[in-house]
């Protein structure tokens, strides 16, 4: 080969490499832009999906699939704490039945569960592609795959253009740049931890405003499972059979479901010789209280979920060969999740406290930064302030004149900033704080909730988030005042 031909070949290869590098760079930039632009669905989808893919491969023995009624009923941490079962709630809010199949297919790429438990709320609903939220919850964070592409193609048989926006989130959220906040950048930086310490469950400490009325459940109406959903269900059954997975169906109690739907699911399970757990028929046995165990008409709260989860754990351990991972010496993902739940519950308790004595007793010092600011006439709480100052090495007489100080991990790091002193500033990651003798400023938001008394700001520097701000009036410290 002549030198000229070698030179031309080399030049051609060089251009090809340059083009390849350009395309690679463009792909990386578009991918990063997509991560920032796409909407964070929180517990409705993002947390559950990203958390699932963060789990070690083949570590999940029981997989729950379905909509929000599923992840408000089955609490994997209760199953682990009580029975040592490693499980995960892999679902999304208002999940269409088509997505339940897709989630099942995705899950089996990284996990080999022994049991899949399917919550059947959506089995009677035909897919409505106009309900964008339902699809966004489930599809936004699901990674691109041939299964996702095939599923979307099938769902949007009549409107391929609309389906493309769900396949590529960049298309769906390209106009969201005007809504971006600092959190869209800081929460998705390289240090972002996708692990979900709730294992997909959402069990808030909320109680419905009034007792749920389930009397309409027994008003049987004509009902038939749509043919399309029967086809999807048959594919689910075959997928589980091919992978030697036990499939169990269950129905969480919610207002709107009726006994006719239950009978249809029971008949389907009999046809396929599959077990079905009907929580409507178990409510009295499990002590599920319509007045105390629901957060709204469709979802159990923390207390109802625990009752249902204990039952599920007992049911599973009696029928399937599951490991008890509590009995092992090694620390696993569920052990860490239990520790994180305790951390979160400690933060939650602070936000629920009212009176000053209870509030002080609930304050978690380890892993937290706490700012105290005394203002105005504090004569009525002089004894409390002097004890507080003594506990953290602050001048007991000076604090009665007003002033602020900061405690980190139980140790004072600021000294007392009095009313005549200059300000004191500190930063925690992306968060900034400014302390004066009169107030506490967090991220440019100034707090002085009482004219005469004490304001307390609690910041979790382990998780880098504000936990609570509460003020207590010196004349009535039995009631906390919080910013609106």
Secondary structure, 3 states (H helix, E strand, C coil): CCHHHHHHHHHHHHHHHHHHHHHHHHHHHHHHHHHHHCCCCHHHCHHHHHHHHCCCCCCCCEEEEECHHHHCCCCHHHHHHHHCCCEEEEECCCCCHHHHHHHHHHHCCCCCCCEEEEECHHHHCCCCCCCHHHHHHHHCCCCCCHHHHHHHHHHCCCCHHHHHHHHCHHHHCHHHHHHCCHHHHHCCCCCCCCCCCCCCCCCCCCCCCCCCCCHHHHCCCCCCCCHHHHHHHHHHHHHHHHCCCEEEEEECCCCCCCHHHHHHHHHHHHHHCCEEEECCCCHHHHCCCCCCCECCCCCECHHHHHHHHHHHHHHHHHHCCCCCHHHCCCCCHHHHHHHHHHHHHHHHHHHHCCCHHHHHHHCCCCCEEEEEEEECCCHHHHHHHHHHHHHCCCCCCHHHHCEEEEEECCEECCCCEECCCCCEEEEECCEEEEECCCCEEECCEEECCCCCEEEEEEEECCCCEEEEEEEEECCEEEEEECCC
